[in-house]
Amino acid sequence: MRDRLLALIAGLLFPLAFAPYDLWPLLFVSIGLGYWCQQQASSAREALLRGWLYGLGMFAFGISWVHVSMHDYGFMPLWMAIPFTGLFAAFLALFYGLTFYASWRLGRSALAFAGIWLLLDWLRGVLLTGFPWLYAGYALIDSPFATLAPIGGVWLLTLSAVLISACLIRLTNWRRGGYAGLVASSALLILTAASHTLTFTQPSGSAQKVALVQGNIPQDLKWQLSMRERTQQIYQDLTRDIPADTLVVWPESALTNFYQNVSEFVEQEGQKIAERNGGFITGVPWRTVSNSGVTYHNSIASIPLDPGDGRQRVYHKQKLVPFGEYVPMQSLIRGLIPFFDLPMSGFTPGKSSQPNLTALGHSIAPFICYEILYPELVADRSHDADVLLTISNDAWFGTSAGPLQHFQMARMRALETGRWLLRGTNNGVTAVINEHGKVVDALPQFERDVLLSQYQPRQGTTPFMATGVWPWLLLACLIVWAGWRGRIRTSPNIPL
C-alpha cells in the first residue's frame, strides 16, 4: 500500500515540472520515484497497478483544467464535468500502467523502461487522433537539455529525461546490473553538452515588423449573435493605428461568422492595411459548397484572398479537437448533453497537401490551436517556411493552467525547427518566440491590446526536421531489446 501511494504522489509531482510552476528538476524526481515503485513491484500485475496510479496522479492534476470548458462553456453540471475529467485521466493513465507492466515483464531495466515510455507516449499522440499533452520533454524547454530539441525534438528530450531518471535510481544498486543504461545516459549528457555549440538554421533577409491583436472577448459572450458586430468593431479599432509595413495577425476565430458572410468587411480591412504596405492574416470559420454538400472548416486566411499572384491564401485546420471541433459518432451522441453541441463543433479537417501561406514576401507555416502540439506536422510544414505562425483561442479554459501548458508546448516547435514563432490568441498568451524557444515579447493574459514586435525570417533544416520521430522510435525499440537481453544475461531466472 505504501508503494502504491508513493506511485500516486510521484505522478502528482510530474505536472509541477511544467507551466505555470516550471519546477523542471521535479521531472527527474517524479520519474525516478515512479521507476523505483515499479522496481519494488512483486509481480507484473502489481507493476501495472502502480503505473496506472502514477499516470492517474499525473493527469488528474495535470489536465484538471479540462472540466472548465465542459462546465463553464459546455453547460455541463459540475457533478458531471468533474467525473468526466476523471474518466479521461483514468484512461490516459493506462498508458503508464502499460509502461510499468511491459518494462517489468522485460526485466525491469532502465533501458526497457525508457524505451517503452517513449513508444507509448508516441502512441498516445496518434491513437484516436491523439492527445499529445504533457510529454516529459516539454518540461525541459528552459533547462540545459533544451538544445537537444533541434536534434531529436521533444522525443529525444523525453527519452533523455526518463533514461537519466531511471539510471539515477539504478545507481543505488550496482549489483543488479544496468551498466548499459548508465553508458547510454552518459552519452546523452555528452551529446547535450556538445549540442550547445550547434546551429542549424540562419537568418534569411531583414527583420519584419509584426502586430498580434489580442481582442480578449469573454468566451461566454464571444459566440453570441449579438456580439458579431461588436467583435468586428473591437478588432477594427485595435488595428487602426498599427504602424505601416507591419504584418497584422488576428487570432483563431477572431470573427465568429463564416468568411463568406463577412468577406466585404475582412477584405476592406485587408485593403486598409495593404495601403500602409502591410500584410493581414486572420482566423475565420470557412464554408465550402460543392456537389457533395456543404463543409465547414476552422481556417486562417491571408488577406486579400485573391491578389492575383496565384499563391495560397487560406489554410484549413487538419488536426481537429474531439468534441470541441468535431463530435465522434455524432449521429449517436449529439444532443445527449449540451457539451456535445458546442459552437463550431461540426468542422471538417483540411487536406494534408495544403501549401503554406504567403504574406509580405514570406512563406508562413500556419497552425491553428491544437495543431501546434504535433511535432511531425510542424516539422514537415517548416522546410520552406521563413517563420511559424500559430493562432489560438484558449479562452475555453479560463484562468487554469491549460493555456500556459499550451504556450510552453508551442515554444518547443520554434526550438525544434530553428525558426521564430508568432502566436496570436484571443486572450493570451500572445507572444513572439525566437528560434531558441525564448519569449522575445508577450502580452499579459486577459488584456485587450496589440503586441508590436518583429521577427527574423530564417531558413535551413534541423536534424529533427530532416528525420522526424522515426529514428527515435527505432532507437526506443533497440534499447528495449538491449535492456531485455541484458537482464536475461545478468538475471536468467526473472519470469517473463
TORROGU-798472 format. One record per residue (C-alpha): x, y, z; residue in three letters. Coordinates in Angstrom, 1 decimal. Each point is the difference from the previous one (the first is absolute). Last residue first. Example, Ala and Ser with C-alpha at 12.3 -4.5 7.8 and 13.67 -1.06 7.14 Angstrom:
BEGIN
KETI      X      Y      Z  aa
KETI   13.7   -1.1    7.1 SER
KETI   -1.4   -3.4    0.7 ALA
// end
This chain:
BEGIN
KETI      X      Y      Z  aa
KETI    8.9  -13.3  -18.4 LEU
KETI    1.1   -1.2    3.4 PRO
KETI    3.5    1.1    1.1 ILE
KETI    2.1   -3.1    0.4 ASN
KETI    2.6    1.0   -2.6 PRO
KETI    1.1    3.1    2.0 SER
KETI    3.2    1.4   -1.6 THR
KETI   -0.3   -1.4   -3.5 ARG
KETI   -3.8    0.3   -0.2 ILE
KETI    0.2    3.5    1.4 ARG
KETI    2.4    1.1   -2.7 GLY
KETI   -2.2   -1.5   -2.7 ARG
KETI   -3.0    1.9    1.3 TRP
KETI    1.8    3.2    0.2 GLY
KETI    1.5   -0.4   -3.4 ALA
KETI   -3.4   -0.8   -1.5 TRP
KETI   -1.6    3.1    1.7 VAL
KETI    3.1    2.0   -1.2 ILE
KETI   -0.6   -1.1   -3.5 LEU
KETI   -3.7    0.8    0.0 CYS
KETI    0.6    3.4    1.4 ALA
KETI    2.7    0.6   -2.6 LEU
KETI   -2.5   -0.9   -2.7 LEU
KETI   -2.6    2.4    1.4 LEU
KETI    2.8    2.6    0.2 TRP
KETI    1.0   -0.5   -3.6 PRO
KETI   -3.7    0.3   -1.0 TRP
KETI   -0.9    3.2    1.7 VAL
KETI    0.8    2.5   -2.7 GLY
KETI    3.2   -0.5   -2.1 THR
KETI    0.7    3.2   -1.9 ALA
KETI   -2.0    2.4    2.3 MET
KETI    1.7   -1.6    3.0 PHE
KETI    3.4    0.5   -1.5 PRO
KETI   -0.7    3.7   -0.4 THR
KETI   -0.5    1.4   -3.5 THR
KETI    0.9    3.5   -1.2 GLY
KETI   -1.8    3.3   -0.4 GLN
KETI   -0.8    2.8    2.3 ARG
KETI   -2.2    3.1    0.0 PRO
KETI    0.7    2.3    3.0 GLN
KETI   -3.1    1.2    1.9 TYR
KETI   -1.3    3.4    1.2 GLN
KETI   -2.1    1.4    2.8 SER
KETI   -3.2    1.9    0.6 LEU
KETI   -2.3   -2.0    2.3 LEU
KETI   -3.5    1.5   -0.3 VAL
KETI   -2.3    0.3    3.0 ASP
KETI   -3.1   -1.3    1.8 ARG
KETI    1.2   -1.6    3.2 GLU
KETI   -0.8   -3.5    1.4 PHE
KETI    3.5   -1.3   -0.2 GLN
KETI    3.0    2.4    0.0 PRO
KETI    1.5    0.6   -3.4 LEU
KETI    3.3   -1.5   -1.1 ALA
KETI    3.3    0.9   -1.5 ASP
KETI    3.2   -1.9   -0.7 VAL
KETI   -1.0   -3.3    1.6 VAL
KETI    2.8   -2.6   -0.4 LYS
KETI   -0.5   -3.1   -2.1 GLY
KETI    3.5    0.3   -1.4 HIS
KETI   -1.3    1.1   -3.4 GLU
KETI   -1.8    3.0    1.5 ASN
KETI   -3.4    0.2    1.6 ILE
KETI   -2.5    2.8   -0.6 VAL
KETI   -3.0    0.0    2.4 ALA
KETI   -3.8   -0.1    0.6 THR
KETI   -0.6   -2.1    3.1 VAL
KETI   -2.7    1.0    0.1 GLY
KETI   -3.6    1.2   -0.4 ASN
KETI   -1.0   -0.5   -3.7 ASN
KETI    3.3   -1.4   -1.1 THR
KETI    2.8    0.8   -2.4 GLY
KETI    3.3   -1.9    0.2 ARG
KETI    2.8    0.8   -2.4 LEU
KETI    2.8   -2.6    0.0 LEU
KETI    3.6    0.7   -1.1 TRP
KETI    1.8   -2.9   -1.6 ARG
KETI    2.6   -2.6    1.0 GLY
KETI   -2.4   -2.8   -0.7 THR
KETI    0.1   -1.8    3.4 GLU
KETI    0.5    3.2    2.0 LEU
KETI   -3.0    1.7   -1.6 ALA
KETI   -2.1   -3.1    0.5 ARG
KETI    0.9   -0.1    3.7 MET
KETI   -1.5    3.4    0.5 ARG
KETI   -3.4   -1.4   -0.9 ALA
KETI    0.3   -2.5    2.9 MET
KETI    0.5    2.8    2.5 GLN
KETI   -3.0    1.9   -1.4 PHE
KETI   -2.2   -3.0    0.3 HIS
KETI    1.1   -0.5    3.6 GLN
KETI   -0.8    3.7    0.7 LEU
KETI   -3.5   -0.4   -1.6 PRO
KETI   -0.8   -3.1    2.1 GLY
KETI    1.2    1.3    3.4 ALA
KETI   -3.5    1.5    0.7 SER
KETI   -1.1    3.6   -0.3 THR
KETI   -2.7   -0.8   -2.6 GLY
KETI    0.3   -3.2   -1.9 PHE
KETI   -2.2    0.8   -3.1 TRP
KETI    1.8    3.3   -0.1 ALA
KETI    2.8   -1.9   -1.7 ASP
KETI   -0.8    1.4   -3.4 ASN
KETI    2.9   -0.7   -2.3 SER
KETI    2.2    1.3   -2.8 ILE
KETI    3.3   -1.6   -0.9 THR
KETI    2.5    1.4   -2.5 LEU
KETI    3.4   -1.3   -0.9 LEU
KETI    2.6    2.0   -1.9 VAL
KETI    2.0   -0.1   -3.2 ASP
KETI   -1.6   -3.3   -1.1 ALA
KETI    1.4   -2.3   -2.7 ASP
KETI    0.7   -2.9    2.3 HIS
KETI   -2.4    0.9    2.8 SER
KETI   -3.1   -1.9   -1.1 ARG
KETI    1.5   -3.4    0.7 ASP
KETI    1.5    1.1    3.4 ALA
KETI   -3.4    1.4    1.1 VAL
KETI   -1.9   -3.2   -0.9 LEU
KETI    2.8   -2.1    1.6 GLU
KETI   -0.1    1.8    3.3 PRO
KETI   -3.8    0.0    0.4 TYR
KETI   -0.9    2.4    2.9 LEU
KETI   -0.2    3.0   -2.4 ILE
KETI   -3.1   -1.6   -1.5 GLU
KETI   -2.1    0.6    3.1 TYR
KETI   -0.3    3.7   -0.7 CYS
KETI    0.1    0.7   -3.7 ILE
KETI    3.4   -0.5   -1.8 PHE
KETI    1.3    2.1   -2.9 PRO
KETI    3.5   -0.3   -1.6 ALA
KETI    0.7    3.4   -1.4 ILE
KETI    1.9    0.5   -3.3 SER
KETI    1.1    3.7   -0.1 HIS
KETI   -0.5    2.5   -2.8 GLY
KETI   -2.2    2.3    2.1 LEU
KETI   -2.4   -2.9    0.6 ALA
KETI    0.0   -3.6   -1.2 THR
KETI   -1.9   -3.0    1.4 LEU
KETI    1.4   -3.5    0.0 ASN
KETI   -1.1   -2.6   -2.4 PRO
KETI   -3.0   -2.4    0.6 GLN
KETI    0.8   -3.6   -0.6 SER
KETI   -1.1   -1.2    3.4 SER
KETI   -3.6    0.7   -0.9 LYS
KETI   -2.3    2.0    2.3 GLY
KETI   -2.0   -1.6    2.8 PRO
KETI   -3.8    0.5    0.0 THR
KETI   -1.6    2.1    2.7 PHE
KETI   -3.2   -0.8    1.8 GLY
KETI    0.8    1.2    3.6 SER
KETI   -0.3    3.7   -1.0 MET
KETI   -1.9    1.0    3.2 PRO
KETI   -0.1   -2.9    2.6 LEU
KETI   -2.7   -2.6   -0.6 ASP
KETI    1.5   -3.0    1.7 PHE
KETI    0.4    2.0    3.2 PHE
KETI   -3.8    0.6    0.0 PRO
KETI   -0.7   -3.7    1.0 ILE
KETI   -1.6   -2.8   -2.0 LEU
KETI   -0.6    2.3   -3.0 GLY
KETI    2.8   -1.5   -2.2 ARG
KETI    0.8   -3.5    1.3 ILE
KETI   -1.0   -2.5   -2.6 LEU
KETI    0.1    1.9   -3.3 SER
KETI    3.1    1.8    1.3 GLN
KETI    2.1   -3.2    0.1 MET
KETI    3.0    2.2    0.8 PRO
KETI   -1.0    3.6    0.3 VAL
KETI    2.1    2.6   -1.8 TYR
KETI    1.6    3.3    1.0 GLU
KETI   -0.2   -0.2    3.8 GLY
KETI   -1.3   -3.5    0.4 PHE
KETI    3.3   -1.4   -1.4 PRO
KETI    2.5    2.9   -0.8 VAL
KETI    0.7    0.1   -3.7 LEU
KETI    3.4   -0.5   -1.6 LYS
KETI   -0.1    1.2   -3.6 GLN
KETI   -1.0    3.7    0.3 LYS
KETI   -0.8    1.6   -3.4 HIS
KETI    2.5    2.4   -1.5 TYR
KETI   -0.8    3.0   -2.2 VAL
KETI    2.1    2.2   -2.2 ARG
KETI    2.0   -2.4   -2.2 GLN
KETI    1.8    1.8   -2.8 ARG
KETI   -1.5    0.7   -3.5 GLY
KETI    1.4    3.6    0.0 ASP
KETI   -3.4    1.6   -0.8 GLY
KETI   -0.5    1.5    3.5 PRO
KETI   -2.9   -2.4    0.7 ASP
KETI   -0.6   -0.3    3.7 LEU
KETI    1.2    3.5    0.9 PRO
KETI    0.6   -1.1    2.7 ILE
KETI    1.9   -3.1    1.3 SER
KETI   -2.5   -2.4    1.4 ALA
KETI   -0.2   -2.3    3.0 ILE
KETI   -2.6   -2.7    0.2 SER
KETI   -2.2   -2.2    2.1 ASN
KETI   -2.0   -1.7   -2.7 HIS
KETI   -3.6   -0.7   -1.0 TYR
KETI   -1.3   -2.3   -2.7 THR
KETI   -3.1    0.3   -2.1 VAL
KETI   -1.1   -2.7   -2.5 GLY
KETI    1.5   -2.5   -2.4 SER
KETI   -0.4    2.4   -3.0 ASN
KETI    1.9    2.6    1.9 SER
KETI   -0.6    2.8    2.5 VAL
KETI    2.9    1.0    2.3 THR
KETI   -0.5    2.0    3.2 ARG
KETI    2.9    1.5    1.9 TRP
KETI    0.4    1.1    3.6 PRO
KETI    2.5    2.9    0.4 VAL
KETI    3.6    0.4    1.4 GLY
KETI    1.6    3.1   -1.5 THR
KETI    3.1    1.0   -1.9 ILE
KETI    0.7    3.5   -1.3 PHE
KETI    3.1    1.4   -1.7 GLY
KETI    1.4    3.5    0.1 GLY
KETI    1.0    2.6   -2.6 ASN
KETI   -2.3    2.6    1.6 ARG
KETI   -2.4   -0.3   -2.9 GLU
KETI    0.1   -3.8    0.7 ALA
KETI   -1.3    0.6    3.5 ILE
KETI   -3.0    1.9   -1.3 LYS
KETI   -0.6   -2.6   -2.7 GLN
KETI    0.1   -2.8    2.6 GLY
KETI   -2.6    1.7    2.1 GLU
KETI   -2.2    0.4   -3.1 GLN
KETI    0.5   -3.6   -0.8 GLU
KETI   -1.2   -1.1    3.4 VAL
KETI   -3.1    2.2    0.0 PHE
KETI   -1.0   -1.0   -3.5 GLU
KETI    0.7   -3.7    0.7 SER
KETI   -2.3   -0.1    3.1 VAL
KETI   -2.5   -2.6   -1.0 ASN
KETI    2.3   -2.1   -2.2 GLN
KETI    2.7    0.3    2.7 TYR
KETI   -2.4   -1.9    2.3 PHE
KETI   -0.9    1.8    3.2 ASN
KETI    1.6    0.0    3.4 THR
KETI    2.7    2.4   -1.0 LEU
KETI    3.3   -0.4    1.9 ALA
KETI   -0.6   -3.7   -0.6 SER
KETI    3.7   -0.6    0.8 GLU
KETI    1.9    3.2    0.5 PRO
KETI    0.5    3.2   -2.0 TRP
KETI    3.5    0.6   -1.5 VAL
KETI    1.3    3.2   -1.5 VAL
KETI    3.3   -0.1   -2.0 LEU
KETI    1.4    3.5    0.2 THR
KETI    1.4    2.4   -2.6 ASP
KETI   -2.0    2.9    1.4 ALA
KETI   -0.7    0.4    3.7 PRO
KETI   -3.1   -1.4    1.7 ILE
KETI   -2.5    2.8    0.8 ASP
KETI   -3.2   -1.5   -1.4 ARG
KETI    0.6   -3.6    1.0 THR
KETI   -1.4    0.2    3.6 LEU
KETI   -3.0    2.0   -1.2 ASP
KETI   -0.8   -2.6   -2.8 GLN
KETI    0.4   -2.9    2.4 TYR
KETI   -2.5    1.5    2.5 ILE
KETI   -2.4    1.1   -2.8 GLN
KETI   -0.1   -3.5   -1.5 GLN
KETI   -0.7   -1.4    3.4 THR
KETI   -2.9    2.5    0.6 ARG
KETI   -1.5   -1.0   -3.3 GLU
KETI    0.0   -3.7    1.0 ARG
KETI   -0.9    0.4    3.6 MET
KETI   -3.8   -0.3   -0.4 SER
KETI    0.4   -3.4   -1.6 LEU
KETI    1.6   -1.3    3.2 GLN
KETI    3.2   -1.9   -0.6 TRP
KETI    2.4    2.3    1.8 LYS
KETI   -2.2    0.7    3.0 LEU
KETI    0.8   -3.0    2.3 ASP
KETI    3.5    0.0   -1.4 GLN
KETI    0.7    3.5    1.1 PRO
KETI    1.6    2.1   -2.8 ILE
KETI    3.7    0.6    0.6 ASN
KETI    0.6    1.5   -3.4 GLY
KETI    3.8   -0.8   -0.1 GLN
KETI    1.4    1.4   -3.2 VAL
KETI    3.5   -1.1   -1.0 LEU
KETI    1.9    2.7   -1.9 ALA
KETI    3.1   -1.0   -1.9 VAL
KETI    3.0    1.9   -1.4 LYS
KETI    2.3   -2.0   -2.2 GLN
KETI    3.8   -0.5    0.5 ALA
KETI    2.2   -0.1   -3.1 SER
KETI    0.7   -2.9   -2.3 GLY
KETI    0.7   -3.6    0.9 SER
KETI    1.6   -0.6    3.4 PRO
KETI    1.6   -3.4    0.5 GLN
KETI   -1.0   -3.5    1.0 THR
KETI    1.9   -3.0    1.4 PHE
KETI    2.1    1.4    2.9 THR
KETI    2.1   -2.3    2.3 LEU
KETI    2.2    1.0    2.9 THR
KETI   -2.6   -0.7    2.8 HIS
KETI   -0.5   -3.4   -1.6 SER
KETI    3.4   -1.2    1.3 ALA
KETI   -1.0    0.1    3.6 ALA
KETI   -3.3   -1.8   -0.7 THR
KETI    1.8   -2.6   -2.1 LEU
KETI    2.3   -0.7    3.0 ILE
KETI   -3.0   -0.3    2.3 LEU
KETI   -1.7   -2.3   -2.4 LEU
KETI    3.2   -2.2   -0.2 ALA
KETI    0.1   -0.2    3.8 SER
KETI   -3.6   -1.1    0.1 SER
KETI    0.8   -2.7   -2.6 ALA
KETI    2.9   -1.3    2.1 VAL
KETI   -2.1    0.0    3.1 LEU
KETI   -2.7   -1.9   -1.8 GLY
KETI    2.5   -2.6   -1.2 ALA
KETI    1.3   -0.4    3.5 TYR
KETI   -3.4   -1.1    1.3 GLY
KETI    1.2   -2.7    2.2 GLY
KETI   -1.7   -1.0    3.2 ARG
KETI    3.3    0.2    2.0 ARG
KETI    0.2    3.7   -0.5 TRP
KETI   -3.0    0.7    2.2 ASN
KETI   -0.6    3.7    0.8 THR
KETI    1.4    1.0   -3.4 LEU
KETI   -3.0   -1.6   -1.5 ARG
KETI   -2.2    2.8    1.3 ILE
KETI    2.2    2.6   -1.8 LEU
KETI   -0.3   -2.3   -3.1 CYS
KETI   -3.8    0.4    0.1 ALA
KETI    0.1    3.8    0.0 SER
KETI    2.7    0.1   -2.7 ILE
KETI   -2.1   -2.3   -2.2 LEU
KETI   -3.3    1.8    0.5 VAL
KETI    1.4    3.5   -0.5 ALA
KETI    2.1   -1.0   -3.0 SER
KETI   -2.8   -1.8   -1.8 LEU
KETI   -2.3    3.0    0.6 THR
KETI    2.6    2.4   -1.4 LEU
KETI    0.6   -2.2   -3.0 LEU
KETI   -3.7   -0.1   -0.7 TRP
KETI   -0.5    3.7    0.5 VAL
KETI    2.1    0.5   -3.1 GLY
KETI    2.9   -2.2   -0.9 GLY
KETI    2.8    2.3   -1.2 ILE
KETI   -1.7    3.4    0.2 PRO
KETI   -1.3   -1.0    3.4 ALA
KETI    3.3   -1.0    1.6 LEU
KETI    0.8    3.6    0.8 THR
KETI   -2.7    0.0    2.6 ALA
KETI    2.0   -2.3    2.4 PHE
KETI    1.5    3.0    1.8 PRO
KETI   -3.6    0.8    1.2 SER
KETI   -2.6    2.5   -1.2 ASP
KETI   -1.8   -2.4   -2.4 ILE
KETI    0.6   -2.9    2.4 LEU
KETI   -3.6   -0.4    1.1 ALA
KETI   -1.0   -0.7   -3.6 TYR
KETI    2.1   -3.1    0.0 GLY
KETI   -2.3   -1.9    2.4 ALA
KETI   -2.8    0.0   -2.5 TYR
KETI   -2.9    1.8    1.7 LEU
KETI   -2.5    0.0   -2.8 TRP
KETI    0.0   -1.8   -3.4 PRO
KETI   -3.6   -1.2    0.2 PHE
KETI   -0.4   -1.9   -3.2 GLY
KETI   -2.4   -0.2   -3.0 THR
KETI   -1.4   -3.3    1.4 LEU
KETI    3.6   -1.3    0.7 LEU
KETI    2.6    2.4   -1.4 VAL
KETI    1.5    1.9    3.0 GLY
KETI   -0.6   -2.8    2.5 ARG
KETI    1.9   -2.3   -2.3 LEU
KETI    3.0    2.3    0.1 TRP
KETI   -0.2    0.0    3.8 ASP
KETI   -0.2   -3.8   -0.1 LEU
KETI    3.2   -0.3   -2.0 LEU
KETI    1.8    2.5    2.2 LEU
KETI   -0.9   -1.7    3.3 TRP
KETI    0.9   -3.4   -1.6 ILE
KETI    3.5    1.2   -0.8 GLY
KETI    0.5    1.6    3.4 ALA
KETI   -1.1   -3.0    2.0 PHE
KETI    1.8   -2.5   -2.2 ALA
KETI    3.3    1.9    0.4 LEU
KETI   -0.4    0.4    3.8 ALA
KETI   -0.4   -3.7    0.3 SER
KETI   -3.0   -1.6    1.6 ARG
KETI    0.5   -3.4   -1.7 GLY
KETI   -2.3    0.0   -2.9 LEU
KETI   -3.1   -0.8    2.0 ARG
KETI    0.7    3.0    2.2 TRP
KETI    0.4    2.2   -3.1 SER
KETI   -3.3   -1.1   -1.3 ALA
KETI   -1.9    0.6    3.2 TYR
KETI    1.5    3.4    0.9 PHE
KETI   -0.6    1.3   -3.5 THR
KETI   -3.5   -1.6   -0.2 LEU
KETI   -1.0    1.7    3.2 GLY
KETI    1.4    3.2   -1.5 TYR
KETI   -2.2   -0.3   -3.1 PHE
KETI   -2.9   -0.9    2.2 LEU
KETI    0.2    3.4    1.7 ALA
KETI   -1.6    1.5   -3.1 LEU
KETI   -3.2   -1.9    0.7 PHE
KETI   -0.1    1.0    3.7 ALA
KETI    0.6    3.7   -1.0 ALA
KETI   -2.9   -0.1   -2.4 PHE
KETI   -2.2   -1.7    2.7 LEU
KETI    1.0    2.7    2.5 GLY
KETI   -0.9    2.8   -2.5 THR
KETI   -3.4   -1.6   -0.5 PHE
KETI   -0.3   -0.3    3.8 PRO
KETI    0.7    3.7    0.4 ILE
KETI   -2.4    1.1   -2.8 ALA
KETI   -3.0   -2.0    1.3 MET
KETI   -0.3    1.4    3.5 TRP
KETI    1.1    3.3   -1.4 LEU
KETI   -3.1    0.1   -2.3 PRO
KETI    0.8    0.1   -3.7 MET
KETI   -0.7    3.4   -1.6 PHE
KETI    2.8   -0.4   -2.5 GLY
KETI    1.4    3.4    0.7 TYR
KETI    0.6    0.0    3.8 ASP
KETI   -0.5   -3.7    0.7 HIS
KETI    1.6   -1.8   -2.9 MET
KETI    2.5    2.6   -0.9 SER
KETI    1.2    0.2    3.7 VAL
KETI   -0.1   -3.8    0.5 HIS
KETI    3.1   -0.3   -2.2 VAL
KETI    2.0    2.1    2.5 TRP
KETI    0.7   -3.2    2.0 SER
KETI    2.5   -0.8   -2.7 ILE
KETI    3.2   -0.3    2.1 GLY
KETI   -1.6   -0.8    3.4 PHE
KETI   -2.1   -3.0   -1.1 ALA
KETI    2.5   -0.6   -2.8 PHE
KETI    3.2   -0.6    2.0 MET
KETI   -1.7   -1.6    3.1 GLY
KETI   -1.9   -2.4   -2.3 LEU
KETI    3.2   -0.8   -1.9 GLY
KETI    1.8   -1.0    3.2 TYR
KETI   -3.0   -1.9    1.2 LEU
KETI    0.0   -1.9   -3.4 TRP
KETI    3.7   -0.7    0.4 GLY
KETI   -0.6   -1.4    3.5 ARG
KETI   -2.8   -2.2   -1.2 LEU
KETI    2.0   -1.3   -3.0 LEU
KETI    3.0   -0.7    2.3 ALA
KETI   -2.3   -2.0    2.3 GLU
KETI   -1.2   -2.1   -3.0 ARG
KETI    3.6   -0.5   -1.0 ALA
KETI    0.8   -1.4    3.4 SER
KETI    1.8    0.9    3.2 SER
KETI    0.3    3.7   -0.8 ALA
KETI    3.1    1.6    1.5 GLN
KETI    1.5    0.9   -3.3 GLN
KETI   -3.2    1.7   -1.1 GLN
KETI    0.0    2.1    3.1 CYS
KETI    3.6    1.0   -0.7 TRP
KETI   -1.0    0.9   -3.6 TYR
KETI   -2.7    2.3    1.3 GLY
KETI    2.3    1.6    2.4 LEU
KETI    2.5    0.7   -2.8 GLY
KETI   -2.7    1.4   -2.3 ILE
KETI   -1.2    2.4    2.7 SER
KETI    3.5    1.1    1.2 VAL
KETI    1.3    0.4   -3.6 PHE
KETI   -3.0    2.2   -0.8 LEU
KETI    0.4    1.9    3.3 LEU
KETI    3.1    1.6   -1.6 PRO
KETI   -2.4    1.9   -2.3 TRP
KETI   -1.7    2.1    2.7 LEU
KETI   -1.8    2.0   -2.7 ASP
KETI   -3.2    0.7    2.1 TYR
KETI   -2.2    1.4   -2.8 PRO
KETI    1.2   -1.9   -1.9 ALA
KETI    1.5   -3.4    0.3 PHE
KETI    2.2   -1.7    2.7 ALA
KETI   -2.9    0.2    2.4 LEU
KETI   -1.9   -2.3   -2.4 PRO
KETI    2.1   -3.0    1.1 PHE
KETI   -0.3    0.4    3.8 LEU
KETI   -3.5   -1.5    0.0 LEU
KETI    1.4   -3.1   -1.8 GLY
KETI    2.5   -0.5    2.8 ALA
KETI   -2.7    0.3    2.6 ILE
KETI   -2.0   -2.8   -1.8 LEU
KETI    3.0   -2.2   -0.1 ALA
KETI    0.7    0.7    3.7 LEU
KETI   -3.5   -1.0    0.9 LEU
KETI    0.5   -3.3   -1.8 ARG
KETI    3.4   -0.4    1.7 ASP
KETI   -1.7    0.4    3.4 ARG
KETI   -2.8   -2.4   -0.8 MET
// end
